[in-house]
Amino acid sequence: MDEKLIPRVDVVYLTYNCERLQPSISLDNVCTISLYELRKHREAKKNQQTKMSIDAYKHYKWYNSVLTDLLKSRGGPESMLKTFHWYIESSNVEAFKAKGVLFEAVSLIICEELEHWYCAKQNESLHGSRIRISNSPSDCESVRRAKVRLIDCMNSPEVPRATSRNQRNGCPRRLSLGTIIEE
């Protein structure tokens, strides 16, 4: 398949760091995936399930099912996605709120026409999707604008103090979601 025809998907892992004045953004990896590879990865994670927390496994199942659905909707077993995995740390508490609830970790899967999100904290998670509005389907600027939108969402004039009941030295306890993408 021609590289230019493989749809791009951005996977963003957002974590809270109360000591960070400005958000940090790093690109963890870029890979091309297919249904076959996702199935193999899902089977490997299922075998490792006892080594993962329940919350981490639920998060992984969400991640895998969203990407599987995207691939199936694009034409079946031979379709592929080019995934860019981003890691963002932010001190902006507002970036971790969904439906009025403060979460400890947020993940986004952003494709051309949809944004999928997953919010997690100890023993609780919330997920959903929304349609993205774009001027043109082949808009190369969409990725740059998405990154700018994420940065704008996370920036705040001052570092907000956390108000979670699970505070430790001014920082709420972070939920470890485990490694979702193997190196």
N, C-alpha and C positions, 0 to 999 in steps of 0.2 A: 504494500500500500504506500502511496506517495506521502511523505512526511507532511507536506502542506495540507493534505486532506484530512489528517488525523485531528479531531477536535481537541481543544485544550480545556483542561479542567484545573482550577486552582483549589488546593486543599489547604486550609489555614487552621493552625492550632494556636489559639490565643490563651495565654496564661497570665495570671496576676502576679506582679512583683511590685510591692509597695515602695521599694527603694529606687525604682527607675523613674527619673524625671521626664525622659522622653521615651517613647516606645522603641524597642529594637525589633528590626525585621531581618530575618535571615532565610535564605532559600536552602532547605535541607537537602532535597534531591529532586530530580526530574526523571520520570520513567514512563514508558509506554506500556499499557496494560491491556489485556484481553479477558474475555470471560473465562477462558481456560486457566489463566494465571490467577484470577481472583478465586476460582474454585479451589485450586491447589493451595492457595494461601489460607482460605477459609478452613480447609481440612486440617492444615498444619496448626492453625490457631485453636481449632476444636480439640486437637490432641494436647495442646498446651493449656487448655482452659483451667485446669486445676492449679497452674502456676500463676494465674492472673487473678486480680480481684474481680468480683462480680461486676462492679462498676466499669472496670476497664474492658471486660468482655462484652458488656452491653454496648459500650461505645464502639468497639471494633465491629460488632455485628451491624450497627447502624451504618458505619463507614462503608463496609463491604456491600451491604444491601443497596445503598444509594448508588455506588459505582456500578454494581451489577445491573440495576434498573436502567441507568443511563446507557450502558452498553447494549442491553436488550432493545431499548427504544431506538437505537441507532442502526439496527439491522442484523442482529443475531450474532452467531458464534464467531464470525470473522471480523466483527467491528473492533476498533481499538480506540483508546483514549490516551492522550499525552497528559500526565498528571504532574503538576508542579506543587511540591509540598513546602509550605511556608511555616515558619515558627515565629510568633510575635509575642513579646513580653510587654505588658503595659501596666501602669499604675492607675489608670482611669477606671474607677469603680463602675461608672455608667456603662462601659463596654461589656460588663459582665451581668447586666440586668436583663431579664426577659420576663414579661408579664408581671412586673413589679417584684420579682424574686431575684436576690443576689446569688449568682452561681460562681463557682471557683474556677471553672474551665469552660471554654467555648470553642467549638470547631465549626468551620464553614466549608462547604463544598460549593464552589462557584463555577457554574458553566455558563454558556452563552445565554441561555434563556431562563435558567432557574438558579436560585440560591437555596441551598439546604443548610440548616443549622442544627447544632446539638449543644445543649448546655448541661453541665453536670456539677453536682456537689455530692457530698456523702449521702449515699442511698437515695438519691433523687436525680432524675434527669428529665429533660424536656427537649423535644425536637419538632421541626416543621420545615416547610418550604415556602418560597414565594417566587412569583414571576419577576424576572428582570425586564426592564424596558430599555430597548436599545434602538438607536436610529437606523443601524444597518446590521445585518447578521454577520458580516465579515469585518466588523469594526475592530481594527488592530489596536485602537486606543482604549478599548474596553478594559483590558488588563491594567493599563496604567491608571485609568480612572478608578478602577476597583481598589487598587493599592492606595491611591490618594484618599479615597472615601474611607478606607480602613484607618489610615493615619489620622484623618480629620475626626473620625469617631473617637479615637483613643486620646487625642491631645486634649489637655485641659490646662487652664492658666496656672493652676497650682496642683500640687500632689494631694489628692483627697485622702483623708484618713479613713481607714476601714472601720466599719461599724458592726462587723460580724461578731457573734458571741463566741466564736472559736479563735479569738485573737491570741497571738503570741508575739510580744515585743512590737505591737502596733500593726502586725501583718496577720491577716487571716490564714488559717492553715490551708495549704494547697492540696487539692486532691490529685494524687498521682494516678494518671490514666494509663500508665504503662506504655510500652513501645507499641505503637499501632502499626507503623510501617517498619518492616525489617530492613536493616542496612543492606 
